Amino acid sequence: MKFSKKLAVLAAAGLALMGTAACSNGNSSSSSSKIPSKITKKTTVVFWHGMVGVQQSTLQKLTKEFEKKNPNITVKLESQGTYIDLQAKINSTLQSPNNLPTITQAYAGWLWNAAKNKMLVNLTPYINNKNVGWGSAKASDIRSELLKGAQIQGTQYGIPFNKSIETLTYSKDMFKKYGIKKVPTTMAELKSVSETIYKKSHHKVVGAGFDSLSNYYILGMKNAGVDFSSKINFSGSTSKSVINYYADGIKKGYFRVAGSEGYLSGPFANEKVAMFIGTSAGEGFVKQGVGKKFTYDVAARPGKYNMQQGTDIYMFNHATAEQKAAAFKYIKFLVSKSSQLKWANATGYIPVNNSVINSAAYKSSTSLKLPAKLSTVMKHLYSVPVEKNSNAAYNQLNSIMQTILSAAQKHQNVNNAINEGKQKFDAAWKQ
């Protein structure tokens, strides 16, 4: 698998974020009185996932560890390929609910209709159950922002599992070469540093770029005080300001997009770009690509807000009471301190619980740069509100921004491209 394709699978984080709110679960089997306290007979849990490479092998190791501790439970891991493949499989199988797995990785926005049709299990009774859960959400030690991101219309249908955020990855060697003494913390500083590097390198090195154009736009608007919703005026002054920041940099050469490679980690490793904003879950691939060519580092994403990405685990209602209880015990195991430490160190995903984030065992990790800095780069997490068609609008944003920035690169009329983009953006919300 090519370098950029490996990362593409990982960071499909950007492909799906979204979400909405659905209704409360009307299935009585999720009431705490009907949750078995113990799994006394052989029970199989089917888990659909979209992990590959080291992510998949680590998940397999953790699952074997769980099964050893819980001999009555068998977890059948079923890989669906990429996130796109996983989402498509879930969507097609929703038509035949009995063919759905017990649990699946997913973004909340993928499951808007499933929640609306009462096909998901409200996990709050399981969280509050002391036998299979923790006794309360607070006792779970899972970061509250991440738990909220796994809700659909206020109902806790998901438990966060493989989560990531965006980080700024930069070349320390290039910063030194071109006299950059401070890592940019604001968008204005990012522009200034990018221009400086581009000019001092005699236009041979692009300053920066963003892997996910959808995330770029959404966080640009959020930092300007506008939440992602169908009410956004895509051709309004605030939106144009966000778009033109990137478009101006493209025109002048100090910014770039990922292009056909999909991610800027490749150009970064080949010293064609000095820094880029991308998923934290891709650091392992950055490390692999850079090798010993130069020294890289990671820092907080410029701006106040950061995007929480990666999937949660959701449970379907068709499962038996025993399967649901067994599945939740498995979920609890995956997000335990021990499991999350192993998972984060092996994969580059961020731990979902505070005890791991703040632990010396995680912070002192030398395999990656992020652990020592994680607490400073995720102070203000944003999760795209889960609403009807927000997933479609999120995905449409990427191609809309590609078209606009392509126009900027060709020195065509960006304003016309923005107006055309508005039509597509509005249509995505109404489909």
C-alpha positions in Angstrom: 0.0 0.0 0.0 1.4 3.4 -0.9 2.5 5.8 1.8 -0.3 8.4 1.1 -2.9 5.6 0.7 -2.1 4.2 4.1 -2.6 7.6 5.6 -5.8 8.1 3.5 -7.4 5.1 5.1 -6.4 6.4 8.5 -7.4 9.9 8.2 -10.7 9.4 6.5 -11.2 11.2 9.6 -11.9 14.1 7.5 -14.4 12.3 5.2 -17.1 12.0 7.6 -17.3 14.2 10.6 -20.8 15.5 11.1 -23.9 14.8 12.6 -27.1 15.3 14.1 -29.5 14.4 16.5 -32.0 11.8 16.5 -34.7 10.7 18.8 -34.7 8.8 22.0 -34.6 5.0 21.8 -37.9 3.4 22.3 -36.5 -0.1 22.8 -37.3 -1.4 26.2 -34.5 -4.0 26.1 -32.0 -1.2 26.9 -33.5 -0.5 30.3 -31.1 -1.2 33.1 -33.4 -3.8 34.7 -33.0 -6.0 31.6 -29.2 -5.9 31.4 -27.7 -9.3 32.4 -25.3 -8.9 35.2 -23.1 -11.7 34.0 -22.6 -13.5 30.7 -23.2 -17.1 31.7 -23.4 -18.8 28.3 -21.4 -18.7 25.1 -22.1 -15.4 23.4 -20.8 -14.0 20.1 -20.4 -10.3 19.4 -20.0 -9.2 15.7 -17.9 -6.0 15.3 -17.7 -4.2 12.0 -14.6 -1.9 11.7 -12.6 0.0 9.2 -9.1 -0.5 10.6 -6.1 -1.6 8.5 -2.4 -2.1 9.1 -1.1 -1.6 12.6 -4.6 -0.4 13.7 -6.1 -3.7 12.7 -3.4 -5.8 14.2 -3.6 -3.9 17.5 -7.3 -4.3 17.6 -6.9 -8.0 17.1 -4.4 -8.2 19.9 -6.7 -6.3 22.3 -9.6 -8.5 21.3 -7.7 -11.7 22.1 -6.8 -10.2 25.4 -10.4 -9.5 26.1 -11.6 -13.0 25.1 -9.0 -14.5 27.4 -10.4 -12.6 30.3 -14.0 -13.3 29.2 -14.0 -17.0 28.0 -17.8 -17.0 27.5 -17.6 -14.1 24.9 -16.3 -14.4 21.4 -15.8 -11.2 19.4 -15.9 -11.7 15.7 -14.0 -8.9 14.0 -15.2 -8.1 10.5 -13.2 -5.6 8.5 -15.2 -3.6 5.9 -12.1 -1.9 4.3 -12.0 1.9 4.4 -14.3 4.2 6.3 -16.1 4.8 2.9 -16.6 1.1 2.5 -17.8 0.7 6.1 -20.3 3.6 5.7 -21.6 2.1 2.5 -22.0 -1.4 4.1 -23.9 0.1 7.0 -26.2 2.1 4.8 -27.0 -0.9 2.5 -27.6 -3.2 5.5 -29.9 -0.9 7.3 -32.6 -2.1 4.9 -32.2 -5.6 6.5 -31.7 -4.9 10.2 -31.2 -8.5 11.2 -28.1 -8.6 9.0 -26.5 -5.8 11.0 -23.6 -6.5 13.3 -23.9 -6.3 17.1 -21.7 -3.2 17.1 -19.9 -1.1 14.6 -17.4 1.8 14.2 -19.1 4.8 12.8 -19.4 8.6 12.9 -22.6 9.8 14.5 -23.7 11.5 11.2 -23.8 8.2 9.4 -26.4 6.8 11.8 -28.9 9.7 11.7 -31.6 7.6 10.0 -30.8 4.5 12.1 -31.4 6.5 15.3 -34.5 8.1 13.9 -35.9 4.6 13.1 -35.0 3.4 16.6 -32.4 0.9 15.4 -29.7 1.9 17.8 -29.3 1.1 21.5 -29.3 4.0 24.0 -26.1 3.3 25.9 -26.8 5.4 29.0 -28.3 2.5 31.0 -25.2 0.4 30.2 -22.8 3.3 31.2 -24.7 3.6 34.5 -24.8 -0.1 35.1 -22.1 -1.1 37.6 -21.9 -4.7 36.4 -21.2 -4.1 32.7 -20.5 -0.4 32.7 -19.0 2.2 35.1 -21.9 3.4 37.2 -21.9 6.8 35.7 -20.5 8.7 32.7 -18.1 10.6 35.0 -16.8 7.3 36.4 -15.9 6.2 32.8 -13.2 8.9 32.8 -13.9 9.5 29.1 -13.5 13.1 28.0 -16.8 14.8 28.1 -16.3 16.5 24.7 -15.7 13.1 23.1 -18.8 11.6 24.8 -20.9 14.4 23.6 -19.6 13.9 20.0 -21.0 10.4 20.1 -24.5 11.6 20.9 -27.4 11.9 18.4 -29.9 14.6 19.5 -28.7 14.3 23.1 -28.9 10.5 23.3 -25.7 8.6 24.1 -25.8 6.1 21.2 -22.0 5.8 20.9 -18.8 5.4 22.9 -15.7 7.2 21.5 -12.9 4.8 20.6 -10.4 5.7 17.9 -10.2 9.4 18.0 -7.9 12.0 16.5 -7.5 15.7 16.3 -5.7 18.0 13.8 -2.1 19.1 14.5 0.5 21.3 12.8 3.4 19.2 11.6 6.5 21.2 10.7 10.2 20.8 9.8 12.4 22.1 12.5 15.3 22.1 10.1 13.5 24.3 7.6 12.5 26.7 10.4 16.1 27.0 11.4 17.3 27.4 7.8 14.8 30.2 7.0 15.1 32.0 10.3 11.7 31.1 11.8 12.0 31.4 15.5 8.4 30.8 16.6 5.9 28.1 15.6 2.7 29.8 14.4 -0.2 29.7 16.8 -2.7 31.9 14.9 -3.8 31.9 11.3 -2.2 35.3 10.8 1.1 33.9 12.0 0.7 30.8 9.7 0.3 33.1 6.7 3.3 35.2 7.7 5.6 32.3 8.3 4.4 30.6 5.1 5.1 33.7 3.0 8.6 34.1 4.6 9.6 30.5 3.8 8.2 30.7 0.3 10.2 33.9 -0.5 13.4 32.9 1.3 13.4 29.5 -0.5 13.2 31.4 -3.8 9.7 29.8 -4.4 11.1 26.2 -4.1 9.3 25.4 -0.8 5.6 26.0 -0.2 4.9 27.3 3.3 1.9 25.3 4.4 -1.4 23.5 3.5 -4.4 21.7 5.0 -5.1 18.1 4.4 -8.9 18.3 5.0 -10.5 21.2 3.1 -13.8 20.4 4.8 -12.2 20.8 8.2 -10.4 23.9 7.1 -13.7 25.6 6.2 -15.7 24.4 9.2 -13.0 25.4 11.8 -12.4 28.7 10.0 -16.1 29.5 10.4 -16.2 28.2 14.0 -13.2 30.5 14.9 -15.2 33.3 13.4 -18.1 32.5 15.6 -20.2 30.5 13.2 -21.3 26.9 13.8 -21.6 24.4 11.0 -25.3 24.3 9.9 -27.7 24.8 7.0 -28.0 28.4 8.0 -24.5 29.3 6.8 -24.4 31.8 4.0 -21.7 30.3 1.9 -21.3 33.5 -0.2 -21.6 35.8 2.8 -18.8 38.1 4.1 -17.6 35.8 6.9 -17.5 32.7 4.6 -15.7 34.6 1.8 -13.1 35.8 4.3 -12.4 32.2 5.4 -12.2 31.0 1.8 -10.1 33.9 0.5 -7.5 33.4 3.3 -6.6 30.1 1.6 -7.3 31.2 -2.0 -5.0 34.2 -1.7 -2.2 31.9 -0.4 -2.8 29.6 -3.3 -2.6 32.5 -5.8 0.6 33.8 -4.4 2.2 30.4 -4.0 2.9 30.1 -0.3 -0.1 27.8 0.4 -1.0 24.6 -1.4 -3.5 21.7 -1.3 -2.8 18.0 -1.0 -3.9 17.4 -4.6 -4.1 13.9 -6.1 -2.0 12.4 -3.3 -4.8 13.1 -0.9 -2.5 14.1 2.0 0.5 16.5 2.4 2.6 14.0 4.4 4.3 12.9 1.1 5.3 16.4 -0.1 6.3 17.2 3.5 8.6 14.2 3.7 10.1 15.2 0.3 10.7 18.7 1.6 8.3 20.4 -0.8 6.2 21.9 1.9 7.5 23.2 5.3 4.5 22.4 7.4 0.9 21.1 7.1 -2.2 20.7 9.1 -3.5 17.1 9.2 -4.8 14.3 11.4 -2.8 13.4 14.5 -3.5 9.7 13.7 -1.1 10.0 10.7 2.1 10.8 12.7 3.3 7.3 12.4 3.3 7.6 8.6 5.0 11.0 8.8 7.7 9.5 10.9 8.1 6.7 8.4 8.3 9.0 5.4 10.7 11.5 7.0 13.1 8.9 8.3 16.4 10.5 9.0 16.2 13.2 6.3 15.4 15.9 8.8 13.8 16.6 12.2 10.1 17.2 12.3 7.9 18.2 15.3 4.2 18.7 16.0 2.3 21.6 17.6 -1.2 22.8 18.2 -3.3 23.6 15.2 -3.3 27.4 14.7 -6.5 29.0 15.9 -8.7 28.5 19.0 -10.7 25.4 18.0 -9.6 21.9 17.0 -11.7 19.2 15.3 -12.3 15.9 17.0 -12.3 13.2 14.4 -12.2 9.4 14.3 -15.1 7.0 15.0 -17.2 5.8 17.9 -18.7 2.4 18.6 -22.5 2.0 18.2 -24.8 -0.9 19.1 -27.8 -2.1 17.1 -31.1 -3.0 18.7 -31.7 -6.4 16.9 -29.0 -8.0 19.2 -30.1 -10.2 22.1 -29.8 -8.9 25.7 -26.8 -11.2 26.2 -25.1 -9.9 23.1 -25.7 -6.3 24.1 -24.3 -6.8 27.6 -21.3 -8.7 26.2 -20.7 -6.1 23.6 -20.7 -3.3 26.2 -18.2 -5.2 28.3 -16.0 -5.4 25.3 -16.4 -1.7 24.6 -15.6 -0.9 28.2 -12.4 -3.0 27.8 -11.4 -1.2 24.6 -11.6 2.2 26.3 -10.0 1.2 29.6 -6.8 2.8 30.7 -4.7 -0.2 29.9 -6.2 -0.7 26.4 -6.2 3.0 25.5 -2.5 3.3 26.5 -1.6 0.3 24.2 -3.9 1.6 21.4 -2.6 5.2 21.5 1.1 4.2 21.6 0.7 1.7 18.8 -1.6 3.6 16.4 -1.2 7.3 17.0 -4.8 7.8 17.9 -5.4 10.0 21.0 -6.5 8.3 24.2 -10.2 8.9 25.0 -9.8 9.0 28.8 -8.2 11.6 30.9 -6.2 9.2 33.1 -4.2 8.1 30.0 -3.8 11.6 28.5 -2.3 12.8 31.8 -0.3 9.7 32.6 3.5 9.6 32.7 3.4 6.4 30.7 1.7 8.2 27.8 3.5 11.5 28.0 6.9 9.9 28.2 6.3 7.9 25.0 9.3 8.4 22.7 7.9 6.7 19.6 5.8 9.7 18.6 6.0 13.5 19.2 2.3 14.1 20.1 1.9 12.4 23.5 4.1 14.9 25.4 2.0 17.8 23.9 -1.5 16.4 23.6 -3.0 18.2 26.6 -2.0 21.6 25.0 -3.3 20.8 21.5 -6.9 19.8 22.4 -8.1 22.5 24.8 -11.1 23.5 22.6 -12.5 20.6 20.7 -15.3 21.0 18.2 -17.6 18.3 16.9 -19.7 19.0 13.9 -23.4 19.1 15.0 -25.2 16.0 14.0 -28.2 17.1 11.9 -30.1 15.7 9.0 -27.8 15.9 5.9 -24.9 17.4 7.8 -22.8 14.4 6.7 -23.6 15.1 3.0 -22.9 18.8 3.4 -19.6 18.0 5.1 -18.5 15.7 2.3 -19.6 18.1 -0.4 -17.5 20.8 1.1 -14.3 19.1 0.1 -15.1 19.2 -3.6 -16.5 22.7 -3.4 -13.3 24.0 -1.8 -11.2 22.0 -4.3 -13.0 23.8 -7.2 -12.6 27.2 -5.6 -8.9 26.8 -4.8 -8.3 25.4 -8.3 -9.8 28.5 -9.7 -7.5 30.6 -7.5 -4.5 28.6 -8.7 -5.5 29.3 -12.3 -6.1 33.0 -11.5 -9.7 32.6 -12.4 -12.6 34.5 -10.8 -12.8 33.1 -7.3 -16.0 35.0 -6.5 -17.8 33.1 -9.3 -16.5 29.8 -8.0 -17.8 30.8 -4.5 -21.3 31.6 -5.8 -21.4 28.2 -7.7 -20.2 26.5 -4.5 -23.0 28.1 -2.6 -25.6 26.4 -4.8 -23.9 23.0 -4.2 -23.6 23.6 -0.5 -27.2 24.6 -0.1 -28.4 21.6 -2.2 -26.4 19.2 0.0 -28.4 20.2 3.0 -31.7 19.8 1.2 -31.2 16.5 -0.5 
